[in-house]
Amino acid sequence: MQLERSAISLYAFREQVCEAVRAQIIDGKPSLRRTAEMVGASVRTLQRRLDALGVTYRALVSELQIEEASRLLRRSGLDVRLIAASLG
């Protein structure tokens, strides 16, 4: 039961991190330090929890940038170069 709660809280934490990163993607390159502040954790705690999920911060940011780029390509009709430049 404790292990199950721990896994659920890790995945909830991942979702918080994803939301913080998505909010920053719009403004440019997401920052590890800013993301940690937004979710109320230290940088090290953020890294440790993501590690427990088997993902790095950089990989998570890349995944979310690709998702956002795909969304923009489907909906906006913007030039690929503009999307790439805006998402880093």
C-alpha positions as CSV (number, residue, x, y, z in Angstrom):
1,M,0.0,0.0,0.0
2,Q,2.8,2.5,0.9
3,L,4.7,1.6,-2.3
4,E,1.5,2.2,-4.3
5,R,1.0,5.7,-2.7
6,S,4.6,6.5,-3.4
7,A,4.3,5.6,-7.1
8,I,1.1,7.7,-7.4
9,S,2.8,10.7,-5.7
10,L,5.7,10.4,-8.1
11,Y,3.5,10.4,-11.1
12,A,1.5,13.4,-9.7
13,F,4.8,15.1,-9.2
14,R,5.7,14.4,-12.8
15,E,2.5,16.0,-14.0
16,Q,3.3,19.1,-11.9
17,V,6.7,19.3,-13.5
18,C,5.2,18.9,-16.9
19,E,2.8,21.7,-16.3
20,A,5.6,24.0,-15.1
21,V,7.7,23.1,-18.1
22,R,4.8,23.7,-20.5
23,A,4.2,27.1,-19.0
24,Q,7.8,28.0,-19.6
25,I,8.0,26.6,-23.1
26,I,5.8,29.4,-24.4
27,D,8.2,32.0,-23.0
28,G,11.3,30.2,-24.4
29,K,13.7,27.7,-22.9
30,P,12.5,26.1,-19.6
31,S,14.9,26.4,-16.7
32,L,15.6,23.6,-14.2
33,R,15.9,26.1,-11.4
34,R,12.6,27.9,-12.3
35,T,10.8,24.6,-12.7
36,A,12.0,23.4,-9.3
37,E,10.7,26.7,-7.8
38,M,7.3,26.3,-9.5
39,V,6.8,22.9,-8.1
40,G,8.1,23.8,-4.6
41,A,11.2,21.6,-4.7
42,S,14.9,22.0,-4.7
43,V,16.7,21.4,-7.9
44,R,18.3,18.2,-6.4
45,T,14.9,16.9,-5.2
46,L,13.4,17.5,-8.6
47,Q,16.2,15.6,-10.3
48,R,16.0,12.8,-7.8
49,R,12.3,12.3,-8.2
50,L,12.5,12.4,-12.0
51,D,15.3,9.8,-11.7
52,A,13.0,7.6,-9.7
53,L,10.7,7.8,-12.7
54,G,13.5,6.9,-15.1
55,V,13.6,10.3,-16.9
56,T,16.0,13.2,-16.9
57,Y,14.8,16.8,-16.9
58,R,16.4,17.4,-20.3
59,A,14.6,14.4,-21.8
60,L,11.3,15.6,-20.3
61,V,11.7,19.1,-21.7
62,S,12.5,17.6,-25.1
63,E,9.5,15.4,-25.0
64,L,7.2,18.4,-24.1
65,Q,8.8,20.6,-26.8
66,I,8.1,18.0,-29.4
67,E,4.5,17.7,-28.2
68,E,4.1,21.5,-28.4
69,A,5.7,21.7,-31.8
70,S,3.3,18.9,-33.1
71,R,0.3,20.8,-31.6
72,L,1.4,24.0,-33.2
73,L,2.0,22.4,-36.6
74,R,-1.5,20.8,-36.6
75,R,-3.4,23.9,-35.4
76,S,-1.6,27.0,-36.4
77,G,-0.2,26.4,-39.9
78,L,2.9,28.3,-38.9
79,D,6.2,27.8,-40.7
80,V,8.3,25.0,-39.2
81,R,11.3,27.3,-38.8
82,L,9.2,29.8,-36.7
83,I,7.9,27.0,-34.5
84,A,11.4,25.6,-34.0
85,A,12.8,29.0,-33.2
86,S,10.1,29.8,-30.7
87,L,10.4,26.4,-28.9
88,G,14.2,26.3,-28.8
